[in-house]
Amino acid sequence: MRGYLLDTNIVVYWFDVKRPQHERVVRHIQELPEATPLMISAITLGEIEFGLQVSKVSTPEQEASQEGIPGLYRYQFAHGA
């Protein structure tokens, strides 16, 4: 099976619109063929959940990321954030 295993930085860039890399990552993901599997490891999931929990500032972007975390448990998820 072919696809992409996304590391923590790529997932953060994808969800955090304030990061300078955000547009580039979103554009790349949107250009992938529709059925391309996008996956994360358990370590990446843990790092993201931990980062969201210890963050002292709650922004609408962080709340949206927290709501999106359950979707990351799925093996494959839709393109375009």
N, C-alpha and C positions, 0 to 999 in steps of 0.2 A: 504494500500500500504506500502510495506517495502522498506527501503533504508537507506541512510545515509544523515544526515544534517551536512554538514561540517562547522566547526567553522573557524574563521579567521586564527588562527595559522596553522591549517592543510592545508588550501589553500596556505598560504605563504610557508610552508615547501614543498608543492607539486611543486610549480613553481620556488622556489629559490634554485638552485643547490648548492649554497654555504653553505646552512644550514646543520648542521650535521644530522638532522632528515629527510632530503630530500629522501635519498635512502630507508629508512624504510617506509615512507609514500607511495612512488611510488610503492614499492614492495607490500604493502598491497592492494593498489588500483588495481594493476595488477592481484592480486590473487582473486579478487571478481568475482562472476559470471558475464558474459558479460552483462546481462540485469539489473544489480543492479542500481537503480536510485541513483545518487549523486546530492545533492541539497545544495544550500546556501541560507541563509536568506537575506532579504533586508539590514539588519544591517551589515552583513558580507560584502556584496557587497559595501556598502558605506564606510566601513572601508578600504577596499582594494583600492578602487578608490581614497580615500583621501590620503592614504599612498603613492600611486604612484604619486599623484599630488604634494605633499609637499616634496618629496624626492629631495635632492639637487644634487645627483649623478645619472647620467643616464648611465646605463650599458646595454649591449645587453640583459641580463636576464630581466631587468626591462622593456625594450622595448617589449620583447616577452610576458611578463606578461600583459602589457597594450593591446597588440593585442589580447591576449586570454580572456580578460575581457568580450567582447560581448558574447562569448560562454558560460559564466557563467549565462547569463540571461535565457538560455534555461533550461527547467525542467530537462532534462537528457542529459548528454554528454558522449562522448566516454572515455573509460579507457585508461590509459597510457599517461603520459605527455611526 
